[in-house]
């Protein structure tokens, strides 16, 4: 039995690395990694200019940090967002999206008051959304996908 353990030590080491990445909370151990996407209302290209792209990115990051959501990857396109996040498994996917979309929208309108000319009711995001769970094995693939969205869409910001 001891020989088997020593032969598989590399494999066990890999498993231990993955286990150490889990969050430990009162009587619970685990983590959820999600790939999220959402669009601007009416698909308006609100983030075509670099200053608005940077502003919404900062708003999303601040909203995430306020709510203990760890952003592992974020890419802002002119009319939609790609995001890879890590959250405690005590938080539902819909709650994560609510916090990110609602919080970032509120902050965006605070810092860019002219945006309310396009969105008088201050609804920046459409009702639609995409969410997919990501495991440790897929994490690098999904992060690379999010990172290369500008190339995929052929977008360049001004």
C-alpha positions in Angstrom: 0.0 0.0 0.0 2.8 2.4 0.8 4.5 1.7 -2.5 1.2 2.6 -4.3 1.1 5.9 -2.5 4.7 6.8 -3.4 4.1 5.9 -7.0 1.1 8.2 -7.2 2.7 11.0 -5.3 2.7 13.3 -8.4 -1.0 12.6 -8.9 -1.8 13.2 -5.2 0.2 16.4 -5.3 -2.0 17.7 -8.1 -5.2 16.7 -6.2 -3.8 18.4 -3.1 -3.2 21.6 -5.1 -6.8 21.6 -6.3 -8.1 20.9 -2.8 -6.1 23.9 -1.4 -7.9 26.2 -3.8 -11.3 25.5 -2.2 -12.7 28.0 0.3 -13.3 26.9 3.8 -16.3 28.5 5.5 -18.2 27.5 8.6 -18.8 23.7 8.2 -18.4 24.0 4.4 -15.7 23.6 1.9 -16.0 24.4 -1.8 -15.9 27.0 -4.5 -17.9 27.9 -7.6 -16.2 29.3 -10.7 -18.6 30.7 -13.3 -18.3 32.1 -16.9 -20.8 34.9 -17.1 -21.9 37.1 -20.1 -24.5 39.9 -20.3 -25.4 42.6 -22.8 -26.3 46.3 -22.7 -30.0 47.1 -23.1 -30.9 47.3 -26.8 -27.3 46.2 -27.6 -26.2 49.8 -27.7 -22.4 50.0 -28.1 -21.9 51.9 -24.9 -18.3 50.9 -24.4 -16.8 51.6 -27.8 -14.6 54.4 -26.4 -11.7 53.4 -24.1 -12.8 55.8 -21.3 -16.2 54.2 -21.0 -14.7 50.7 -21.4 -12.4 51.5 -18.5 -15.2 53.0 -16.5 -17.5 50.0 -16.7 -14.6 47.6 -16.0 -13.8 49.6 -12.8 -17.5 49.6 -11.9 -17.8 45.8 -12.3 -14.6 45.2 -10.3 -15.8 47.5 -7.5 -19.2 45.9 -7.4 -17.5 42.5 -7.2 -15.1 43.4 -4.5 -17.9 44.9 -2.4 -19.7 41.5 -2.6 -16.8 39.1 -2.1 -16.8 38.1 -5.8 -13.4 37.3 -7.1 -12.9 38.3 -10.8 -10.5 35.9 -12.5 -11.0 37.3 -16.0 -13.0 40.3 -17.4 -13.3 41.5 -21.0 -15.5 44.4 -22.0 -16.8 44.5 -25.5 -18.7 47.5 -27.0 -22.1 46.0 -26.2 -21.4 43.0 -23.9 -19.3 41.7 -21.0 -17.5 38.4 -20.5 -16.5 37.6 -17.0 -15.0 34.6 -15.1 -15.7 34.8 -11.4 -15.1 32.7 -8.3 -17.7 32.8 -5.6 -18.6 31.0 -2.4 -21.0 28.1 -3.0 -23.4 29.8 -0.6 -24.2 32.3 -3.3 -26.5 31.5 -6.2 -25.7 32.3 -9.8 -28.7 34.6 -10.1 -27.5 36.5 -7.0 -24.0 36.9 -8.5 -25.4 38.3 -11.7 -27.8 40.6 -9.8 -25.0 42.0 -7.7 -22.6 42.5 -10.7 -25.2 43.9 -13.1 -27.1 46.1 -10.6 -24.0 47.3 -8.8 -22.0 48.2 -11.9 -25.0 49.9 -13.5 -25.6 52.1 -10.5 -21.9 53.1 -10.3 -21.7 53.7 -14.1 -24.6 56.2 -14.0 -23.1 57.9 -11.0 -19.8 58.5 -12.8 -21.2 59.0 -16.4 -24.3 61.2 -16.0 -24.8 61.7 -19.8 -25.5 58.0 -20.1 -29.0 58.7 -18.7 -29.7 60.5 -22.0 -29.5 57.2 -23.8 -31.1 55.3 -20.9 -33.5 57.7 -19.2 -34.8 54.9 -16.8 -31.1 54.1 -15.9 -31.4 50.4 -17.0 -28.0 49.8 -18.5 -28.2 46.0 -18.9 -30.6 43.8 -20.8 -32.6 41.2 -18.9 -30.7 38.4 -20.7 -27.6 36.7 -19.3 -25.4 33.6 -19.8 -23.9 31.5 -17.0 -21.8 28.4 -17.1 -20.0 26.6 -14.4 -16.2 26.1 -14.8 -14.1 23.5 -13.2 -10.4 23.6 -12.4 -9.6 21.6 -15.5 -11.5 24.1 -17.8 -10.4 27.3 -16.0 -7.4 28.1 -18.3 -9.4 27.4 -21.4 -12.3 29.7 -20.3 -9.9 32.5 -19.1 -8.2 32.4 -22.5 -11.5 32.5 -24.3 -12.6 35.6 -22.3 -9.2 37.2 -22.8 -9.3 36.8 -26.6 -12.8 38.2 -27.1 -11.5 41.4 -28.8 -9.8 39.3 -31.4 -12.8 37.1 -31.8 -15.2 40.0 -32.4 -12.6 42.0 -34.3 -13.1 45.0 -32.0 -10.8 47.8 -31.3 -11.6 50.6 -29.0 -11.0 54.2 -29.7 
